[in-house]
Amino acid sequence: MSGIEITRRDLTAGELRGAAGKSRDAKAARRMLALALVLEGVDRTRAAETCGMDRQTLRDWVHRYNAEGLAGLSDRWKGVRVPHLSPAQMTELGAWVEAGPDPARDGVVRWRRQDLQRRIATAFGIEVHERTVGKYLASLGYRRLSVRPQHPKSDPGAQAAFKKTSPKR
């Protein structure tokens, strides 16, 4: 293997294969099998291709194995993403949706995700993706329902009078 070698010699190729067979983590098991091939003298390109990875990727896993042993072959836990909006801001977002947009301030007659995205950016100074706004709305219990919009200057009385005077079919 050119350029790198496995310096950790606490497990043989057979013991690595045995550990791979007992492992519940399929990705780590695949990495153990690739390292077992390297320990047996297979070149890095063929060992990587046999186990479904790139030659550079195998090199990176050899370095991790040399530094951390078998534990280094497992994926590291990435943690939970912290939501951009605080609970108080989420409550305020729900109040905006319930109240509806103000045409003078917001420039729209019904909320869309991109309108709420813009309002969140101006009110809270937080830039979120349009899809994230949809996830926030779903977590607040709102579903994507599109009602027919009503013009803010419409006159319900004039509409009713028009319906009464229209000829019947």
N, C-alpha and C positions, 0 to 999 in steps of 0.2 A: 504494500500500500504506500503510495508516494505521498510525502508531505506530513502525514500524521500516523500515529500508532496508538494502540491501546496500552497505556502504561499501568493501568490497574489490573493486577493479576490474581485477585482473590477468587474469581470464578473462572472455570474453564469453559470451553465452547459447549460441552455437554451440559454443564450446570446452568449455563445461560438458557439453553433450550428447555431444560427442565423448569426453570423459573418462568419462562414464557408460557409453558403449558399450564402452569398453576395460576398465572396472573389473570385477574378479572378485567384488567384494562387492556383492550385489544390493541390500542396504539402503542402502549409500552411493550406489549408482547412482540409486536412487529419489529420494534426497535431492538429488542433483545436478540431476535433471530438474525437481524442484520449484523449486529456486533458479533454473534457467534460465527457467522460466515467470515467476518474479517479476522477473527482469532484463528480460524482454520486456514488462513492464507489466501482466501479468495480476494481478487483485486476489488478496490473500492467501487468502481463503476458497476461491475457485475453484482456485487453484494447489494448495492443501492437499488439497481433495477429489479433484482429478484424480490426485494421486499417493498417495491412500489414507492420508492422515493428518489430524490435527486442525489447526485454524488456530493454536492455541497451540504445538503441536509444531513446526510450520513456523517459527514465530517463534523458538523455542529453537535450531533448526538454523541459522537465519540468524545468530544471535549467535555460535554456534560457528564458522560459516564465516568471519565477519568477524574473529574472533580467531585462528583456526588455519589457515584455508585449506582445501584439499581434504582434508588429513589429519584435520581436525576432524569430517568427515562420517562417518568410520568409527566403529564401536562401540569403546569402550575395553575393553581386556583386564581382566577382573575378577580374575584370579588363581585360585589353587587354594585350596580350603578346607582348613584345618588340622584334622585329626581331634581330637575332644575328648579322647579317651583316648590316653595314651602307649603305646608298645609293651609296657612292663612291665604296665600296667593291662589291656591286651588279653590278655596271657598269663594274668593272674589271672582275667579273665572266662572264658577257656577252661577254667581249672581249676575254677571254680565250676560250669560246665555239666557237666564230666566227673564231678565229685563228687556233683552233684545237690543239691537244697535240704535244709536241716535243718528239719524241721517245727517244732521248738521255737523256733528263731531266726527262720526266714523265714515260718512260718505257712502253707506250701504243701507239697504232696507231689510236685509236678512244676513245672518252670520254665515260665513264660510270659514273653513279652516285657515285659509290664507289671511282673512280679515282678522281673525282672532290672533294669528301669529303676529301680525303687525301691531295689534293692540297690546299684546304681551310685551313686545319689544319696546313700545313707547312708555307703557305704564311701569314695567318692572326693570327695564334695561337688560332683559335676558333674551338672547337669540336662540330660538328653538326651531326645529324642522317642522314643516307642515304636518308630516306624519305623526310627529310627537304630540302636536296639538290634538290630533284625532285620538291618540292613546289617552291623553288627559281627559278628553270628553268621555271616552268609553269608561274610564275609571270612575268618573263622576256619575255614571249611569245613563248617559245620553247616547242615543243611537242615531244613525244617519237617516233622518227622515226629512224629506224635502217637501214642504207645503207650498202651495201656490202663493207667491208673494203678493202683497197688497200695496198699492201705491200709497205713499204717505199723504197725498193730497186728494185721495178719492173721497167721494161723497156717498155714503150708504143710502141716504134718502133719495138722491137723484137716481141711483141704480135701481132702487125699489120702484120708483115711479116709472122708470123706463120699462121695467119688466111688466108692470100692470098695463101699460099702454101698447105694448107690442102685440101684434096680431097672433092668434093661436094658429097652430098648424092643423 
